[in-house]
Structures are given as structure tokens and as C-alpha cells.
Amino acid sequence: MEFKLRANFVKSKELTVEANDLMEAVEKAEAMMAELIPVKELTTGKLHFDVLSGIKWLDDSKYRCKV
């Protein structure tokens, strides 16, 4: 059988932001995340798969010995 899948990784990073309100904190966090971040600083929070196509049964006729 052959399956076509897409792997989806959710990466996370904890941030500490000083701000006067939540909106300002989110804006500062967005600016921080816009910079280059080494992958090793991120943790995998979630992993899930999407099925992109149905099952395709392998056509093994080309692998059979012709006698």
C-alpha cells in the first residue's frame, strides 16, 4: 500500500515580555519571533498527520517473475 501524508509540527518557544497591557505584549512577542531563532531553542509541542490521498494498492505485476 502507498499513502501520501503531510507531517505537521507545531514548534513552541516560551517568551518573557514586559508590557503595559496584553496587546503590547503580543506585539512585542511577534517582533521577537520575527527574528531568526535557532531551531534548538524551539520545542515540539504537537505533531499530527494529514492524509493527502486515499490508499493506492501497489501494482506488483511489474515485479513478478515472468515464466
N, C-alpha and C positions, 0 to 999 in steps of 0.2 A: 504494500500500500504506500501511497505517497500523499503527504499532507503539506499544504502550504500555510505556514504560520507567521505571525508577526509577534516578536517579543517586545513588550513594553516595560521599561524600567522607570520607576519613579525614584529619583535621587533627592536627598534631603541635606540640608545644612542648617544647623542652629545658629541664629544670629542674636546678638545683643545690641539693641538700638536705644539711644536716649532721645526722647522726643516729648513735645508738649501734649500731643494727642495721637490717637491711633492712625489717623490719616497721614500725619507727618512721619510716623514710624514706618508705615508701609512704603511711603515714597523713598525714605532713606534705605530701607531693605531692598527695594527694587534697584536703586542705584548701586548698592553693594553687589548685588547678584549680576549686574550688567558687566562687571569687571571680569577679567579672566580668573577662573577659580581652578586650582589643581583638582583633578578627579579624586585623588586620595583624600581630600578633605570632605568629600561627599559620602553619605551612607545610602545604601539601597533600602528604601522604605517599603517598596512594593514591586512585585513582578507579576505580570499576567500576560496571557497569550490570546491573540485574536486568530480565529480560523479564517483564512482568506479565500479558501476554495474547498469544495467538497472532496470526498475521498476519490482518488484516482487509483484504480487497481492496476498493478504492474502488468504490462503485456510481456509475458515471459516467452512468447513464441520466438523471438529473435535469439533467445539463449538456449533453446532446446537443440539437442544434437539431431541432425538430420541423418537418418539411416536409410 
